[in-house]
Structure formats: structure tokens, C-alpha cells
Amino acid sequence: MYSTLISAPQLQALQASGHPFMVFDCSFELMEAGAGDQQYQERHIPGAIRADLDRHLSAVKTTPDKASGGRHPLPSRENFAAWLGSVGFTNNMQAVVYDRQGANYCGRLWWMLKWAGHEAVAVLDGGWQAWY
């Protein structure tokens, strides 16, 4: 189990191991919200799931179930768990998160998974750039 960092060679070994895992691409540009989707469409780690800060990792500011305030309020744990389930993530999986922005955005998903009680989550050391 990886719970902090995972290197690109370790991720490659995990892919070959048969152990259940899921990779999340959290790339995002604060001043250009659609840029993360474009980056993902152009190139991402094979099999990676898109985890967008606005759509997947934040609550809508007007929803009563948000867990906090601010520019990107946390969703409720229930809504976050529902999104994870909708993309096929289960409790027995290793999660690997990355972005192209120096772990500025994947760190949020790392923390949110810990907040939800999932320990097997690691940031790809060096981000997307380390993979290619």
C-alpha cells in the first residue's frame, strides 16, 4: 500500500501486479477552468480517470450539503463517496493521484480520500511529467 508518494516505476509495477488500483488526473488551471479537461484529452496516464476541481472535488456553492465555504467548498462526504462509486472506485483499491501543476490540485483529492477514511492513496512523485 502506498499512502504518501509513489514513483513512476512503482506505479508501473502496480499496473503489472494485478492489484486493484485507480489513477486520477487532477490537472486544473485556476484562471482557465477548461484547460485541465483539454490537457487530459490531449494526453493522460493510460486508464486515468478525470477528477476536476470544479465538477468532482467541490460542492456547488448554492447546495445546502456543502461541507465548507470558500471558492471551492468541499462536497459532503456522501456526495464525494457517490462520485467515487460512479467512476468505479472501491475501498479495496490503491488510489494514485497526479496533476501537471506541481501537486497543487491532486493534493486536494489525496486529502479528500484520507478525509473519507481511505488510506491507500498516493501522489505520483513528479506528477504527470514524471510519467512521460
Z-matrix of the N, CA and C atoms (Angstrom, degrees):
N
C 1 1.454
C 2 1.529 1 108.74
N 3 1.307 2 114.96 1 134.73
C 4 1.456 3 121.76 2 175.29
C 5 1.522 4 107.53 3 -106.09
N 6 1.331 5 117.00 4 130.24
C 7 1.463 6 119.09 5 -175.61
C 8 1.524 7 113.77 6 -126.38
N 9 1.311 8 118.44 7 -1.19
C 10 1.464 9 120.73 8 175.85
C 11 1.525 10 109.92 9 -131.65
N 12 1.337 11 116.41 10 -74.52
C 13 1.458 12 121.62 11 -179.34
C 14 1.526 13 110.25 12 -121.55
N 15 1.331 14 114.83 13 153.66
C 16 1.454 15 121.66 14 172.60
C 17 1.524 16 106.45 15 -138.32
N 18 1.316 17 117.15 16 135.60
C 19 1.468 18 121.00 17 179.04
C 20 1.527 19 109.50 18 -84.38
N 21 1.316 20 115.67 19 164.70
C 22 1.471 21 119.55 20 177.05
C 23 1.534 22 111.08 21 -60.25
N 24 1.348 23 119.96 22 -43.90
C 25 1.472 24 118.43 23 177.06
C 26 1.538 25 112.57 24 -63.44
N 27 1.320 26 117.88 25 -35.70
C 28 1.471 27 120.12 26 177.20
C 29 1.524 28 110.62 27 -66.62
N 30 1.337 29 117.60 28 -38.31
C 31 1.461 30 120.45 29 176.85
C 32 1.525 31 110.27 30 -64.78
N 33 1.314 32 117.93 31 -40.58
C 34 1.466 33 120.99 32 176.98
C 35 1.526 34 110.46 33 -61.49
N 36 1.327 35 116.96 34 -40.81
C 37 1.469 36 120.51 35 177.52
C 38 1.519 37 110.58 36 -66.06
N 39 1.323 38 117.46 37 -38.37
C 40 1.463 39 121.50 38 177.17
C 41 1.526 40 110.51 39 -62.31
N 42 1.319 41 117.00 40 -42.94
C 43 1.462 42 121.25 41 178.07
C 44 1.523 43 111.45 42 -59.33
N 45 1.317 44 117.28 43 -37.47
C 46 1.459 45 121.70 44 -178.15
C 47 1.529 46 112.76 45 -82.21
N 48 1.340 47 117.21 46 -13.72
C 49 1.469 48 121.02 47 -172.41
C 50 1.526 49 114.59 48 -76.78
N 51 1.306 50 117.66 49 -22.66
C 52 1.458 51 120.06 50 -175.04
C 53 1.524 52 113.10 51 85.62
N 54 1.330 53 117.56 52 -4.97
C 55 1.466 54 121.39 53 176.90
C 56 1.531 55 108.31 54 -70.41
N 57 1.324 56 118.01 55 138.88
C 58 1.467 57 119.37 56 -179.65
C 59 1.537 58 111.72 57 -67.17
N 60 1.318 59 114.94 58 131.70
C 61 1.471 60 120.45 59 179.96
C 62 1.522 61 108.76 60 -152.50
N 63 1.326 62 114.39 61 165.02
C 64 1.456 63 120.36 62 174.36
C 65 1.524 64 107.78 63 -144.63
N 66 1.323 65 115.63 64 138.26
C 67 1.459 66 122.63 65 178.68
C 68 1.521 67 107.92 66 -107.31
N 69 1.339 68 116.27 67 137.07
C 70 1.460 69 122.19 68 -178.99
C 71 1.526 70 110.02 69 -120.85
N 72 1.323 71 116.31 70 126.70
C 73 1.461 72 122.92 71 175.14
C 74 1.528 73 107.43 72 -93.66
N 75 1.331 74 116.18 73 112.66
C 76 1.468 75 122.15 74 -176.41
C 77 1.523 76 112.20 75 -106.69
N 78 1.319 77 118.05 76 19.19
C 79 1.461 78 121.10 77 -177.59
C 80 1.525 79 110.29 78 -56.59
N 81 1.328 80 115.65 79 138.68
C 82 1.463 81 121.16 80 -175.81
C 83 1.522 82 108.27 81 -160.83
N 84 1.305 83 116.11 82 146.99
C 85 1.470 84 121.96 83 174.02
C 86 1.519 85 107.14 84 -122.18
N 87 1.310 86 116.69 85 115.68
C 88 1.457 87 121.19 86 -174.46
C 89 1.530 88 112.30 87 -58.94
N 90 1.308 89 117.78 88 -38.10
C 91 1.459 90 120.75 89 -177.51
C 92 1.530 91 112.91 90 -88.56
N 93 1.332 92 117.40 91 -5.49
C 94 1.460 93 121.71 92 179.15
C 95 1.527 94 108.17 93 -147.30
N 96 1.326 95 115.53 94 81.23
C 97 1.464 96 121.70 95 -169.88
C 98 1.522 97 114.43 96 -54.94
N 99 1.311 98 120.38 97 -33.74
C 100 1.458 99 122.25 98 -178.70
C 101 1.523 100 113.96 99 -76.33
N 102 1.316 101 117.76 100 -9.42
C 103 1.465 102 120.78 101 -176.47
C 104 1.527 103 111.94 102 -64.79
N 105 1.316 104 118.32 103 -35.72
C 106 1.462 105 120.65 104 179.30
C 107 1.520 106 111.75 105 -62.96
N 108 1.327 107 116.48 106 -41.73
C 109 1.469 108 120.02 107 176.82
C 110 1.528 109 110.51 108 -63.03
N 111 1.311 110 116.36 109 -42.10
C 112 1.460 111 120.38 110 -179.99
C 113 1.526 112 110.58 111 -64.03
N 114 1.332 113 116.81 112 -43.94
C 115 1.465 114 120.44 113 178.16
C 116 1.527 115 110.33 114 -60.27
N 117 1.332 116 116.37 115 -43.09
C 118 1.463 117 121.15 116 179.25
C 119 1.525 118 110.94 117 -61.76
N 120 1.339 119 116.57 118 -45.05
C 121 1.465 120 120.49 119 -179.01
C 122 1.519 121 111.71 120 -64.67
N 123 1.317 122 116.93 121 -35.39
C 124 1.461 123 120.39 122 -179.32
C 125 1.525 124 111.70 123 -71.27
N 126 1.336 125 116.92 124 -41.18
C 127 1.459 126 119.80 125 -178.59
C 128 1.517 127 109.75 126 -170.02
N 129 1.313 128 114.96 127 133.72
C 130 1.468 129 120.79 128 176.00
C 131 1.523 130 108.60 129 -151.18
N 132 1.311 131 116.35 130 166.60
C 133 1.456 132 120.55 131 176.82
C 134 1.526 133 107.24 132 -62.93
N 135 1.317 134 117.72 133 132.31
C 136 1.470 135 120.11 134 -178.12
C 137 1.538 136 112.02 135 -51.92
N 138 1.319 137 114.81 136 130.12
C 139 1.460 138 121.52 137 179.33
C 140 1.514 139 115.23 138 84.70
N 141 1.327 140 117.57 139 -4.51
C 142 1.469 141 120.24 140 -177.86
C 143 1.520 142 111.19 141 -65.56
N 144 1.312 143 115.17 142 143.05
C 145 1.464 144 123.70 143 176.33
C 146 1.526 145 108.02 144 -97.62
N 147 1.296 146 116.57 145 139.38
C 148 1.462 147 121.48 146 178.56
C 149 1.529 148 109.42 147 -76.37
N 150 1.336 149 116.55 148 128.49
C 151 1.466 150 122.52 149 175.91
C 152 1.523 151 107.20 150 -125.58
N 153 1.311 152 116.49 151 96.39
C 154 1.458 153 123.00 152 -174.95
C 155 1.532 154 110.66 153 -88.19
N 156 1.317 155 115.85 154 134.24
C 157 1.467 156 120.64 155 -179.31
C 158 1.523 157 111.95 156 -56.99
N 159 1.317 158 117.64 157 -46.08
C 160 1.469 159 120.60 158 -177.89
C 161 1.528 160 112.73 159 -72.00
N 162 1.315 161 117.64 160 -45.82
C 163 1.470 162 121.31 161 -172.12
C 164 1.521 163 114.89 162 -86.41
N 165 1.322 164 117.63 163 -35.42
C 166 1.465 165 120.28 164 -171.05
C 167 1.527 166 114.23 165 -112.27
N 168 1.327 167 117.44 166 -29.64
C 169 1.461 168 120.68 167 -172.69
C 170 1.521 169 113.48 168 -108.82
N 171 1.319 170 116.82 169 10.02
C 172 1.460 171 121.63 170 178.75
C 173 1.520 172 109.82 171 -139.21
N 174 1.314 173 115.60 172 153.24
C 175 1.464 174 120.77 173 173.54
C 176 1.523 175 108.52 174 -87.14
N 177 1.299 176 116.14 175 155.08
C 178 1.457 177 120.67 176 171.64
C 179 1.527 178 106.21 177 -67.53
N 180 1.305 179 117.35 178 133.17
C 181 1.467 180 120.76 179 -173.34
C 182 1.522 181 113.67 180 -58.11
N 183 1.312 182 117.22 181 -23.85
C 184 1.471 183 119.60 182 -176.74
C 185 1.523 184 113.20 183 -94.06
N 186 1.335 185 118.82 184 -2.20
C 187 1.465 186 119.63 185 -177.72
C 188 1.519 187 110.52 186 -80.78
N 189 1.329 188 117.09 187 139.38
C 190 1.462 189 119.74 188 -178.09
C 191 1.528 190 113.34 189 -72.52
N 192 1.338 191 119.05 190 -12.91
C 193 1.460 192 119.93 191 -176.21
C 194 1.524 193 113.56 192 -94.35
N 195 1.323 194 117.87 193 8.26
C 196 1.460 195 118.95 194 178.79
C 197 1.531 196 109.30 195 -63.75
N 198 1.321 197 115.45 196 146.22
C 199 1.459 198 120.70 197 -175.98
C 200 1.529 199 112.55 198 -90.18
N 201 1.332 200 117.40 199 -12.42
C 202 1.462 201 120.74 200 -179.97
C 203 1.519 202 109.13 201 -160.43
N 204 1.320 203 116.19 202 174.94
C 205 1.454 204 121.31 203 178.49
C 206 1.520 205 110.66 204 -98.94
N 207 1.322 206 115.90 205 -157.76
C 208 1.452 207 121.09 206 176.99
C 209 1.516 208 112.97 207 94.16
N 210 1.326 209 114.24 208 -175.81
C 211 1.461 210 121.55 209 -175.86
C 212 1.528 211 112.48 210 -65.56
N 213 1.322 212 116.84 211 -37.71
C 214 1.464 213 122.64 212 179.04
C 215 1.527 214 107.79 213 -129.69
N 216 1.331 215 117.27 214 77.44
C 217 1.472 216 119.67 215 -177.08
C 218 1.528 217 111.66 216 -63.84
N 219 1.321 218 115.40 217 145.61
C 220 1.463 219 119.62 218 177.36
C 221 1.520 220 110.12 219 -65.36
N 222 1.313 221 116.37 220 141.65
C 223 1.470 222 118.71 221 171.22
C 224 1.525 223 108.37 222 -74.61
N 225 1.293 224 116.64 223 166.94
C 226 1.462 225 118.89 224 173.09
C 227 1.525 226 108.22 225 -65.63
N 228 1.315 227 116.86 226 156.92
C 229 1.468 228 119.83 227 177.04
C 230 1.525 229 110.37 228 -59.60
N 231 1.333 230 116.83 229 -36.54
C 232 1.465 231 121.02 230 -179.42
C 233 1.529 232 111.47 231 -63.92
N 234 1.325 233 116.57 232 -44.40
C 235 1.473 234 119.31 233 179.49
C 236 1.522 235 111.22 234 -68.96
N 237 1.311 236 116.72 235 -36.81
C 238 1.464 237 120.69 236 176.98
C 239 1.533 238 109.68 237 -64.01
N 240 1.322 239 116.87 238 -45.79
C 241 1.470 240 121.06 239 178.49
C 242 1.525 241 110.88 240 -62.39
N 243 1.325 242 117.27 241 -37.97
C 244 1.467 243 120.73 242 178.69
C 245 1.530 244 110.43 243 -64.00
N 246 1.345 245 117.25 244 -41.24
C 247 1.472 246 119.47 245 177.61
C 248 1.526 247 110.05 246 -63.72
N 249 1.336 248 117.48 247 -45.18
C 250 1.466 249 120.01 248 178.67
C 251 1.526 250 110.81 249 -57.06
N 252 1.317 251 116.60 250 -44.68
C 253 1.463 252 120.32 251 178.20
C 254 1.511 253 112.34 252 -62.97
N 255 1.327 254 116.82 253 -36.09
C 256 1.468 255 120.11 254 -178.39
C 257 1.525 256 112.90 255 -67.02
N 258 1.338 257 117.20 256 -24.31
C 259 1.468 258 119.86 257 178.15
C 260 1.525 259 111.28 258 -96.88
N 261 1.337 260 116.99 259 3.06
C 262 1.459 261 120.90 260 175.52
C 263 1.512 262 115.54 261 92.52
N 264 1.321 263 117.49 262 10.54
C 265 1.465 264 120.40 263 -179.72
C 266 1.523 265 109.58 264 -79.11
N 267 1.337 266 115.93 265 135.82
C 268 1.459 267 121.37 266 179.18
C 269 1.527 268 110.31 267 -127.07
N 270 1.320 269 115.62 268 165.41
C 271 1.466 270 121.54 269 -176.00
C 272 1.522 271 113.79 270 -63.44
N 273 1.319 272 118.48 271 -23.11
C 274 1.462 273 119.68 272 -177.27
C 275 1.529 274 112.79 273 -89.20
N 276 1.313 275 118.18 274 6.23
C 277 1.463 276 121.62 275 -176.58
C 278 1.529 277 112.14 276 -94.42
N 279 1.319 278 113.77 277 148.37
C 280 1.463 279 121.07 278 167.14
C 281 1.530 280 106.55 279 -82.76
N 282 1.315 281 117.27 280 131.49
C 283 1.462 282 121.58 281 174.92
C 284 1.522 283 108.91 282 -103.12
N 285 1.326 284 115.90 283 137.94
C 286 1.458 285 122.73 284 174.35
C 287 1.517 286 106.22 285 -126.52
N 288 1.325 287 116.49 286 127.58
C 289 1.461 288 121.30 287 -177.01
C 290 1.530 289 109.10 288 -119.98
N 291 1.334 290 115.34 289 146.03
C 292 1.463 291 119.48 290 177.30
C 293 1.513 292 109.51 291 -154.04
N 294 1.325 293 114.63 292 164.26
C 295 1.460 294 121.44 293 169.65
C 296 1.523 295 107.90 294 -149.22
N 297 1.305 296 115.59 295 -174.15
C 298 1.469 297 121.83 296 179.75
C 299 1.523 298 110.83 297 -108.29
N 300 1.318 299 117.59 298 7.46
C 301 1.451 300 122.58 299 -171.79
C 302 1.531 301 113.25 300 -117.69
N 303 1.307 302 118.16 301 35.53
C 304 1.459 303 121.06 302 175.87
C 305 1.517 304 114.15 303 69.78
N 306 1.310 305 117.44 304 33.27
C 307 1.476 306 124.53 305 179.24
C 308 1.523 307 112.66 306 68.61
N 309 1.317 308 117.29 307 20.94
C 310 1.470 309 120.24 308 177.62
C 311 1.525 310 112.58 309 -66.25
N 312 1.325 311 117.99 310 -34.64
C 313 1.462 312 121.12 311 -174.74
C 314 1.525 313 112.87 312 -109.51
N 315 1.317 314 117.77 313 -34.33
C 316 1.462 315 118.84 314 178.34
C 317 1.526 316 110.75 315 -68.19
N 318 1.328 317 117.22 316 -25.07
C 319 1.461 318 120.15 317 175.87
C 320 1.517 319 111.64 318 -59.97
N 321 1.321 320 116.71 319 -32.04
C 322 1.465 321 119.97 320 177.88
C 323 1.526 322 110.59 321 -66.54
N 324 1.330 323 117.84 322 -45.63
C 325 1.460 324 119.28 323 178.54
C 326 1.528 325 110.53 324 -65.53
N 327 1.331 326 117.65 325 -38.90
C 328 1.473 327 120.73 326 175.81
C 329 1.524 328 109.16 327 -55.10
N 330 1.333 329 116.13 328 -50.97
C 331 1.466 330 120.60 329 -178.77
C 332 1.526 331 111.01 330 -64.37
N 333 1.331 332 118.12 331 -42.90
C 334 1.468 333 120.81 332 -178.19
C 335 1.528 334 111.46 333 -61.90
N 336 1.324 335 117.29 334 -39.36
C 337 1.464 336 119.48 335 177.48
C 338 1.527 337 110.16 336 -64.68
N 339 1.325 338 117.56 337 -40.20
C 340 1.474 339 120.78 338 175.41
C 341 1.527 340 109.88 339 -63.16
N 342 1.323 341 116.53 340 -42.95
C 343 1.471 342 123.23 341 179.06
C 344 1.529 343 110.77 342 -59.45
N 345 1.328 344 115.53 343 -33.24
C 346 1.463 345 120.85 344 179.55
C 347 1.534 346 112.04 345 -85.60
N 348 1.338 347 117.49 346 0.24
C 349 1.452 348 120.96 347 176.75
C 350 1.519 349 115.31 348 94.45
N 351 1.329 350 118.02 349 12.36
C 352 1.465 351 121.37 350 -179.21
C 353 1.524 352 108.92 351 -99.40
N 354 1.312 353 117.35 352 114.97
C 355 1.468 354 121.44 353 -176.32
C 356 1.526 355 113.59 354 -86.91
N 357 1.325 356 118.36 355 -28.97
C 358 1.471 357 121.80 356 -174.40
C 359 1.530 358 110.34 357 -83.57
N 360 1.328 359 115.75 358 70.58
C 361 1.466 360 121.47 359 177.49
C 362 1.522 361 107.92 360 -137.90
N 363 1.331 362 115.67 361 133.23
C 364 1.464 363 120.81 362 -178.19
C 365 1.525 364 109.97 363 -137.81
N 366 1.320 365 114.42 364 147.86
C 367 1.458 366 122.42 365 174.92
C 368 1.528 367 107.91 366 -87.39
N 369 1.325 368 116.68 367 134.17
C 370 1.459 369 120.90 368 175.77
C 371 1.523 370 108.18 369 -68.37
N 372 1.316 371 116.51 370 113.61
C 373 1.454 372 122.59 371 -178.23
C 374 1.526 373 109.85 372 -61.88
N 375 1.313 374 116.72 373 118.73
C 376 1.462 375 121.29 374 -177.01
C 377 1.508 376 114.04 375 91.96
N 378 1.332 377 116.64 376 -3.95
C 379 1.461 378 121.64 377 176.42
C 380 1.519 379 113.44 378 63.92
N 381 1.316 380 114.17 379 -161.79
C 382 1.462 381 121.64 380 -177.75
C 383 1.523 382 110.66 381 -54.28
N 384 1.328 383 116.92 382 -37.34
C 385 1.463 384 121.38 383 -176.80
C 386 1.530 385 111.37 384 -61.69
N 387 1.329 386 118.13 385 -31.40
C 388 1.461 387 121.56 386 179.97
C 389 1.530 388 111.54 387 -70.40
N 390 1.317 389 116.49 388 -24.22
C 391 1.462 390 120.57 389 -178.61
C 392 1.524 391 110.78 390 -76.13
N 393 1.331 392 116.46 391 -36.08
C 394 1.458 393 120.67 392 -175.04
C 395 1.480 394 110.98 393 -107.04
